[in-house]
Amino acid sequence: MQYLLGTDIGTSGTKTILTDLNGTLIAKDLQEYGVLTPKQLWAEQWPDVWYQATLDSIRNTVRKAGIDPKDIKGIAISGLYGGSGIPLDENMDPVRPCMIWMDGRADKETKWALDVIGEEKLLEVTQNGANPYYGYTKILWMKNNEPENWAKTKLFLPPNNYVIYKMTGEIAIDYSSAGNIGGIFDMRSRTWSQEMMDAMDIPMSMMPQKIVESTDIVGGLKEEIARELGLEPGMPVIAAGIDCGAANIGMGVFEPGVYAAAIGTSMCAALISDRPIKGEGLIVWPYLYEAKNLSYYFAGGATSGAIIKWFRNTFCELEVKQEEESGKNAYAVLDAEAEKIREGSEGLIVLPYFMGERSPIWDPDAKGTILGLSLIHTKAHIYRAFLEAVAYSLRNAMEATGETIDGSIMLAGGATKSKLWKQIFADVTGKTVVCPKYDVEANMGDVMLAGIGTGLLTFDEAKKWQIMDEKIEPDMEKHKIYSAYYEVYKSSYHHLQSDMKELSRLVKE
C-alpha cells in the first residue's frame, strides 16, 4: 500500500493528513497557534512558529498512522496567504514577523500606488488593484517604515515556500502565491513584472526566480529533516499553493466554470475561469491546477467564520460551559434556537466587517455592525443574523463576478457542519448548495496535488475522490424575503461608510 501526506499551514493552526491512494484518511494531526496583533489592523506571525508546527504535525501524523515510512511517497504543502511574504536576510533567517493577509496597515502605500501607478495600469498588468491586503503594499510599507529591516532583507518567501525551503534546501514559489502578491506579478505572462518592480523600486532579486506549478516537485526531504520526521530522505515535496485554492482542489474543482466557496476563518468564494472575466473588485491569481491556463477569480469575507466563533466566545459562556460538561456542541445548541427565528431575524442586519473587508468592497475601515436591534431581540435572533450576514457576503461575492452563475454552488469548510447555515446559504443566494460528504479542507487538495505530482494519481482518479452529500435546495419564497433584506445589507454599508472611516481616524488618534 502506498500513501501520501498533505499539510496546510493555516492562520490559526497547521494540519497534516495522511491518506491512501483512494483518498481514505489514515491519520491526521493539528497544531494550533495565534496571530500577533500589536496595533489596530496589524496582523503578523513569526515563521518559525509555522515551521515548528509543520514538523510537529507531520511527525505526529506519521506516528499515528503506524505504517512503514517507505510507503509514504510524497507530501504537498499549502499555506495561508502570507501577505508580504517572510523577509529573509542573506543567511535565510527571518528579519521580522511576516505581515499576513489580514494585516491592514499599508493604507498610505495603497494610496501611493493608486496615485502614482494608477488603478488602470495595475489592472492591465496584474488584474489586481491596490489595497493593504496585497503583499506588494505591505512590502512597500516595510521599505518606507523600517529602513533597517529593509536593508537586511534579501528575499521574500510565502509561508509554505519558506517551510519547503527549510525542509529541502530549495528556493521556489508556486504560481498562486506569486500572483496573490499582486502589483508586481504580470498575470498575462505569468511572471514577475520588471516594469512594476522598477516603478515601486523593489529589486527583482527580492523575489524567488523559480516559479513552479502546484504539481511540480520542488525538492526532496533533507536527510536530517527526514530523520526527525520519521520519513525517507529524498521524499518528494510539492508546493501546493494558497490554501483556499487547495481547498477547491479538494472539492474536486479541476475545470473552469465552477463556483465554489470555502468558509473557514475567512471566506474565499471563487469562479475558476480559462478566460478573463470583467468582475468588480475581485482578487485574481493563477489556479493551483494548470496555473498557466486557469485563473482563480475570488472575493470573500475577511472574518466570515471568525465572527461566528467570536460571537460564541463573547456571548455564549453558558453554551460553552455546557459543551465542556456534557459534550453537546455549543454551535448546535445555538443553531437549534436560531432555527426558530424567521428569515431576516425579525429586522436585524449584521455587517460582517470585523477586520475591515477585502474583496469586493475593499475597505480597511469597514466595521462590524448590528443594525435594527430592539427589545424583542434575543441572543438567538442576533446569532441567526450573524449566519445570514455571511450568506449575504457570499451573494455579494457571486454578484461581483459579473457573470451568471448557472446551476449549483459548492460549499466546503466549517460552515457546512451546520444544516441551518447551509439552508440559509441556499435561501439567500437562490442556488442549490452542494457540499462534499466528508470534511474538505486544503489538506485534501494537498494530497491530490501530491499524488498527481508524484505520478501516483491521474487527474481523473483524483477527481473521483470527492463524494458529494445531499443537495440543499433553496426555498424561493424565503429567497424573495432575503432579497429585500440583502438590499438593506448593501445599502447599510454605503450609508455608514463615512462614519466607519471617522471611527478609524478616532482610534488611530
Long-range contacts (C-beta under 8 A, 24 or more apart in sequence): 1-67, 1-71, 2-71, 2-72, 2-73, 2-456, 3-65, 3-67, 3-71, 3-72, 3-73, 4-72, 4-73, 4-74, 4-75, 4-76, 4-447, 4-450, 4-451, 4-454, 4-456, 5-58, 5-61, 5-62, 5-72, 5-74, 5-75, 5-76, 5-446, 5-447, 5-450, 6-75, 6-76, 6-77, 6-78, 6-240, 6-442, 6-443, 6-444, 6-445, 6-446, 6-447, 6-448, 6-449, 6-450, 7-54, 7-57, 7-58, 7-75, 7-76, 7-77, 7-78, 7-443, 7-446, 8-77, 8-78, 8-79, 8-240, 8-243, 8-246, 8-441, 8-442, 8-443, 8-446, 9-50, 9-53, 9-54, 9-77, 9-78, 9-79, 9-80, 9-159, 9-160, 9-163, 9-243, 10-79, 10-80, 10-243, 10-264, 10-265, 10-442, 11-35, 11-80, 11-100, 11-101, 11-102, 11-265, 11-266, 12-265, 13-53, 14-50, 14-53, 14-54, 14-56, 14-57, 15-57, 15-441, 15-443, 16-54, 16-57, 16-58, 16-60, 16-61, 16-443, 17-61, 17-443, 17-444, 17-446, 17-447, 18-61, 18-62, 18-65, 18-67, 18-72, 19-444, 19-447, 21-451, 21-456, 21-457, 21-461, 22-465, 23-444, 23-447, 23-448, 23-465, 23-466, 25-438, 26-65, 26-67, 27-61, 27-62, 27-64, 27-65, 27-66, 28-61, 28-64, 28-443, 29-56, 29-57, 29-58, 29-60, 29-61, 29-64, 30-57, 31-56, 31-57, 35-100, 35-102, 36-97, 39-105, 40-507, 40-508, 41-103, 41-104, 41-105, 41-132, 41-355, 41-356, 41-364, 42-99, 42-103, 42-104, 42-105, 43-99, 43-100, 43-101, 43-102, 43-103, 43-104, 43-355, 44-96, 44-97, 44-98, 44-99, 44-100, 44-103, 45-97, 45-98, 45-100, 46-94, 46-97, 46-98, 47-86, 47-94, 47-97, 47-98, 47-159, 47-162, 47-163, 48-94, 50-79, 50-159, 50-162, 50-163, 51-162, 51-163, 51-166, 54-163, 54-167, 55-225, 55-228, 55-229, 58-229, 58-231, 59-228, 59-229, 59-230, 62-229, 62-230, 62-231, 63-230, 69-230, 69-231, 69-232, 70-232, 72-231, 72-232, 72-235, 73-235, 73-236, 73-454, 73-456, 74-217, 74-235, 74-236, 74-237, 74-238, 74-450, 74-451, 74-453, 74-454, 74-456, 75-235, 75-236, 75-237, 75-238, 75-446, 75-450, 76-214, 76-237, 76-238, 76-239, 76-240, 76-246, 76-446, 76-447, 76-449, 76-450, 76-453, 77-160, 77-163, 77-164, 77-237, 77-238, 77-239, 77-240, 77-446, 78-160, 78-240, 78-241, 78-242, 78-243, 78-245, 78-246, 78-442, 78-443, 78-445, 78-446, 79-158, 79-159, 79-160, 79-161, 79-163, 79-177, 79-242, 79-243, 80-159, 80-242, 80-243, 81-135, 81-158, 81-177, 81-180, 81-242, 81-243, 81-244, 82-135, 82-158, 82-159, 82-160, 82-177, 83-133, 83-134, 83-135, 83-138, 84-135, 84-138, 84-139, 84-141, 84-142, 84-156, 85-135, 85-139, 85-156, 85-157, 85-158, 85-162, 85-181, 86-156, 86-157, 86-158, 86-159, 86-162, 87-142, 87-149, 87-152, 87-153, 87-155, 87-156, 88-153, 88-154, 88-155, 88-156, 88-157, 88-162, 89-152, 89-153, 89-154, 90-154, 92-155, 92-165, 95-149, 95-152, 95-153, 96-142, 96-146, 96-149, 98-159, 99-138, 99-141, 99-142, 101-133, 101-266, 102-266, 102-302, 102-355, 103-132, 103-138, 104-132, 104-133, 104-355, 104-356, 104-364, 105-132, 105-138, 105-141, 106-132, 106-137, 106-138, 106-140, 106-141, 107-132, 107-364, 108-141, 108-144, 109-137, 109-138, 109-140, 109-141, 109-144, 110-137, 112-140, 113-137, 113-140, 113-183, 113-200, 116-199, 117-196, 117-199, 117-200, 122-182, 122-183, 122-196, 125-186, 125-187, 125-188, 125-193, 125-195, 125-196, 126-179, 126-182, 126-183, 126-184, 126-185, 126-186, 126-187, 126-193, 126-196, 126-284, 127-187, 127-276, 127-284, 127-295, 128-182, 128-183, 128-187, 128-283, 128-284, 128-285, 129-182, 129-281, 129-362, 130-182, 130-183, 131-358, 131-362, 131-364, 132-356, 132-364, 133-283, 133-358, 133-359, 133-362, 134-180, 134-181, 134-182, 134-183, 135-180, 135-181, 135-182, 135-183, 136-181, 136-182, 136-183, 136-184, 136-200, 136-202, 137-182, 137-183, 139-181, 139-202, 139-206, 140-200, 140-202, 143-201, 143-202, 153-206, 154-205, 154-206, 155-205, 155-206, 155-207, 155-208, 156-206, 156-207, 157-208, 160-239, 160-240, 160-241, 161-208, 161-239, 164-218, 164-219, 164-237, 164-239, 166-225, 167-221, 167-222, 167-225, 167-237, 168-218, 168-219, 168-220, 168-221, 168-222, 168-237, 169-219, 169-222, 170-210, 170-218, 170-219, 171-208, 171-210, 172-208, 172-210, 172-211, 172-212, 172-218, 172-239, 173-207, 173-208, 173-210, 173-211, 173-212, 173-239, 174-211, 174-212, 174-213, 174-214, 174-239, 174-240, 174-241, 174-288, 174-291, 175-211, 175-212, 175-213, 175-214, 175-241, 175-285, 175-286, 175-288, 175-291, 175-292, 176-214, 176-241, 176-242, 176-245, 176-285, 176-286, 176-287, 176-288, 176-291, 176-296, 177-239, 177-241, 177-242, 178-207, 178-208, 178-211, 178-285, 178-286, 179-284, 179-285, 179-286, 180-242, 180-283, 180-285, 182-283, 185-285, 187-284, 187-285, 187-286, 187-295, 190-286, 190-291, 190-292, 212-239, 213-290, 213-291, 213-292, 214-238, 214-239, 214-240, 214-241, 214-245, 214-246, 214-288, 214-289, 214-291, 214-449, 214-453, 215-289, 215-449, 215-452, 215-453, 216-453, 217-453, 217-454, 236-450, 236-453, 236-454, 238-449, 238-450, 238-453, 238-454, 240-288, 240-442, 240-445, 240-446, 240-449, 240-450, 241-288, 242-285, 242-288, 243-442, 244-268, 244-270, 244-298, 244-300, 244-442, 245-270, 245-285, 245-287, 245-288, 245-296, 245-445, 246-288, 246-442, 246-443, 246-445, 246-446, 246-449, 247-412, 247-413, 247-440, 247-441, 247-442, 247-444, 247-445, 248-272, 248-287, 248-288, 248-296, 248-445, 249-288, 249-289, 249-444, 249-445, 249-448, 249-449, 250-412, 250-436, 250-440, 250-441, 250-442, 250-443, 250-444, 250-445, 250-446, 250-447, 250-448, 250-466, 251-410, 251-412, 251-436, 251-440, 251-445, 251-466, 252-436, 252-462, 252-463, 252-465, 252-466, 253-410, 254-289, 254-459, 254-462, 254-463, 256-294, 258-410, 259-398, 259-401, 259-405, 259-409, 259-410, 260-409, 260-410, 260-411, 260-412, 261-300, 261-394, 261-397, 261-409, 261-410, 261-411, 261-412, 261-413, 262-411, 262-412, 262-413, 262-440, 262-441, 262-442, 263-304, 263-305, 263-390, 263-394, 263-411, 263-412, 263-413, 263-414, 263-415, 263-416, 264-304, 264-305, 264-413, 264-414, 264-441, 265-303, 265-304, 265-305, 265-306, 265-309, 266-300, 266-301, 266-302, 266-303, 266-304, 266-305, 266-306, 267-300, 267-301, 267-304, 267-305, 267-390, 267-393, 267-394, 267-397, 268-298, 268-300, 269-298, 269-299, 269-300, 269-394, 269-397, 269-398, 270-296, 270-297, 270-298, 270-299, 270-300, 271-297, 271-298, 271-401, 271-403, 271-405, 272-296, 272-297, 273-297, 277-401, 277-402, 277-403, 278-402, 279-360, 279-400, 279-401, 279-402, 279-403, 280-360, 280-400, 280-402, 281-359, 281-360, 281-361, 281-362, 281-400, 282-359, 282-360, 282-400, 282-401, 283-358, 283-359, 288-445, 288-449, 289-449, 297-401, 298-359, 298-397, 299-358, 299-359, 299-360, 299-396, 299-397, 299-400, 299-401, 300-358, 300-359, 300-393, 300-397, 301-352, 301-357, 301-358, 301-390, 301-393, 301-397, 302-353, 302-354, 302-355, 302-356, 302-357, 302-358, 303-352, 303-353, 303-354, 303-355, 303-368, 304-352, 304-390, 304-393, 304-415, 305-390, 305-413, 305-414, 305-415, 306-354, 306-355, 307-350, 307-352, 307-354, 307-368, 307-386, 307-389, 307-390, 308-386, 308-387, 308-390, 310-354, 311-382, 311-383, 311-386, 315-379, 315-382, 316-379, 331-417, 331-418, 334-379, 334-380, 334-383, 335-418, 335-419, 335-420, 335-421, 337-378, 337-379, 337-380, 337-383, 338-380, 338-381, 338-383, 338-384, 338-387, 338-420, 339-420, 340-380, 341-380, 341-381, 341-384, 343-388, 343-424, 343-427, 343-478, 343-481, 343-482, 343-485, 344-388, 344-481, 344-482, 344-484, 344-485, 345-377, 345-381, 345-382, 345-384, 345-385, 345-388, 346-376, 346-377, 346-381, 347-372, 347-374, 348-372, 348-373, 348-377, 348-381, 348-382, 348-384, 348-385, 349-385, 349-389, 349-485, 349-488, 349-489, 349-492, 350-382, 350-385, 350-386, 350-388, 350-389, 351-389, 351-489, 351-492, 351-493, 351-496, 352-386, 352-389, 352-390, 352-393, 353-493, 353-500, 359-397, 359-400, 360-396, 360-397, 360-400, 361-396, 361-493, 363-497, 363-500, 364-504, 365-497, 365-500, 365-501, 365-503, 365-504, 366-493, 366-497, 366-500, 367-496, 367-500, 367-503, 367-504, 369-492, 369-496, 371-488, 371-492, 387-418, 387-420, 387-421, 387-424, 388-424, 388-428, 388-482, 388-485, 389-489, 390-415, 390-421, 391-421, 391-424, 391-425, 391-427, 391-428, 391-429, 391-482, 392-428, 392-485, 392-486, 392-489, 394-425, 394-428, 394-429, 395-428, 395-429, 395-486, 396-489, 396-490, 398-429, 405-431, 407-431, 407-432, 408-432, 408-433, 408-434, 408-471, 409-433, 409-434, 410-434, 410-435, 410-436, 411-435, 412-436, 412-440, 412-441, 413-440, 413-441, 422-472, 423-472, 423-475, 425-472, 426-472, 426-473, 426-474, 426-475, 427-474, 427-475, 427-478, 427-479, 427-482, 428-479, 428-482, 428-486, 429-474, 429-479, 430-474, 430-476, 430-479, 430-483, 431-474, 432-471, 432-472, 432-473, 432-474, 433-471, 433-472, 433-474, 434-468, 434-469, 434-471, 434-472, 435-468, 435-469, 435-472, 436-466, 436-467, 436-468, 436-469, 437-467, 437-468, 437-469, 438-467, 440-466
